[in-house]
Amino acid sequence: MITGGCHCGAIRYEVEGEAIVHALCHCTDCRRHAGAPMVGWTMYPQGAVKVTKGTPKVYASSEHVQRHFCPDCGTGLFYTNEKMLPGKIDIQSATYDDPDLVPAQAHIQVAERIGWMARAHELPAFERFPTQG
């Protein structure tokens, strides 16, 4: 079982079973909704996910898409699209209590990727904030 939730703790969830896929999405809609350069989504059968605390707010971001998020802190949590992905639900994988449990498998929607993200892995890396100087 995997557990997770929003930043403020108002929403908690559990997931049972194996993920169908874990992809890092670069589409403009996901980036704008999350305010991030890409969003990790792990797909499961809809019945595998159970909200155990709170009630996410649902935003219809397009005709068939519903994005679920915490109404208190704004953390994005779930994505459903009954036309394209019937019976499936995506979870924003960064909201897992232990995001390392389900490694990412692919980048998707790279046609919309921010240009500098193609080489982001080449940037300098620091364990914490770099020293000012």
Residue pairs with C-beta under 8 A, 6 or more apart in sequence:
1 14
1 15
1 16
2 14
2 15
2 96
2 97
2 98
2 101
2 102
3 12
3 13
3 14
3 15
3 96
3 97
4 12
4 13
4 15
4 91
4 95
4 96
4 97
5 11
5 12
5 13
5 53
5 95
5 97
6 54
6 69
6 70
6 72
6 73
6 75
6 77
6 95
7 70
7 73
7 74
7 75
8 70
8 72
8 73
8 75
9 53
10 53
10 54
10 70
10 71
10 72
10 73
11 51
11 53
11 54
11 55
11 56
11 70
11 75
11 77
12 51
12 52
12 53
12 54
13 49
13 50
13 51
13 52
13 77
13 91
14 49
14 50
14 52
15 44
15 48
15 49
15 50
15 91
16 48
16 50
17 44
17 45
17 48
19 42
19 43
19 44
19 102
20 43
20 44
20 45
20 88
21 42
21 43
21 105
21 106
22 40
22 41
22 42
22 43
22 93
22 102
22 103
22 104
22 105
22 106
23 40
23 41
23 43
23 104
23 105
23 106
23 107
23 108
24 38
24 39
24 40
24 41
24 104
24 106
24 107
24 108
25 38
25 39
25 40
25 41
25 108
25 109
26 37
26 38
26 107
26 108
26 109
26 110
26 112
26 113
26 114
26 117
27 108
27 109
27 112
28 112
29 61
29 62
29 65
30 38
30 39
30 41
30 109
31 37
31 38
31 39
31 112
31 114
33 39
33 61
33 67
33 76
34 76
34 92
37 114
37 117
37 120
38 107
38 113
38 117
39 76
39 92
39 94
40 92
40 93
40 94
40 99
40 104
41 79
41 90
41 91
41 92
41 93
42 90
42 91
42 93
42 96
42 102
43 85
43 88
43 89
43 90
44 88
44 89
44 90
44 91
45 87
45 88
45 89
46 80
46 87
46 88
46 89
48 89
49 78
49 89
49 91
54 70
55 71
56 68
56 69
56 70
56 71
56 77
56 78
57 68
57 69
57 70
57 71
58 66
58 67
58 68
59 66
59 67
59 68
59 69
60 66
61 67
63 83
64 81
64 82
64 83
64 84
65 79
65 80
65 81
66 79
66 80
66 81
67 76
67 78
67 79
68 76
68 77
68 78
68 79
68 80
69 75
69 76
69 77
70 77
75 92
75 95
76 92
76 95
77 91
77 92
77 95
78 89
78 90
78 91
78 92
79 89
79 90
79 92
80 88
80 89
80 90
93 99
93 102
93 104
96 102
107 113
124 130
